[in-house]
Amino acid sequence: MGFEEEYQAFLNAHLQARSGERFRRLQEGHNQAEMLFLKQVWWPLFYHFKYLHPEYEVDDFKDGKRFLDFAYIRPSMRICFEIDGYGPHLKNISRWQFSDNLERQNQLVIDGWTVIRFSFDQVKEKPRRCQQVVQQLIGRWLGDELDQTSLSLFEKEVLRLVIRKGEDISPTEVEKYLKLSDKTVKKVLSQLVEKKMLIPGSGTKRIRSYRLGNQVKDPV
């Protein structure tokens, strides 16, 4: 399925699982900015919405409830993604509200959350840069997971390089990074392509760049 079908199924599944304030919040709080984040940033990276929760409820440090735009939750990860719009309400925000927002974010960090904020303009105008931030952040966890695989040392290091960079890499970059010969690098890259860990990014007979393949994206 494409984005539209997967997005609607994702939203419907969460609506069906909720009631009361949590249901109302998802209906009313999930708007254009949140949908655009999924369409232009999240979907091109992962092609699924597993482990992602829209309008996620958390306990407030004042014994109340707060809602996060998105929560990405895995056994070893809790990431809050916030999409901040720019409008008249920001100009009218009181000093108390401004301080309260900062305190809210600090409390999330204290509680073990990683907090990432994007503006609506960033998501709309610079989605690739937002993708890189998400990829690099989640890639830190994925990089640790690579240690549990049977890949060779060089193969793991190449994947970590791609994850950290957040975009395609060239064989020349790998040569400089690993300080290996052209012949050895071509062999390592070919092995990763065979294992579907990498796919050619550009070039046909002579591949000029590589990017992450589905075998790396699926666990995420």
Number of C-alpha atoms within 10 A of each C-alpha: 8 9 14 10 9 15 18 10 13 17 16 11 11 16 17 9 9 13 12 7 10 16 16 13 18 20 13 9 15 16 11 10 20 21 14 17 24 19 18 18 23 20 18 14 18 16 17 20 17 14 11 18 18 22 23 17 17 13 11 13 13 7 7 8 10 13 17 18 21 21 24 19 15 13 5 6 14 18 21 22 21 20 20 17 16 11 8 8 9 11 8 9 10 11 9 8 11 11 10 12 12 10 13 15 16 13 14 19 15 10 11 11 18 17 16 14 13 17 16 20 14 17 23 15 12 13 21 18 15 21 21 19 18 17 24 20 17 17 24 13 14 19 18 12 11 17 12 8 9 9 14 10 10 16 18 18 17 22 23 19 20 21 24 17 15 21 19 18 21 16 18 16 14 22 17 11 12 13 11 14 12 13 9 12 21 17 11 18 22 16 15 22 17 11 15 14 20 24 20 20 17 14 10 8 6 8 14 15 18 22 20 23 17 16 13 18 16 11 10 18
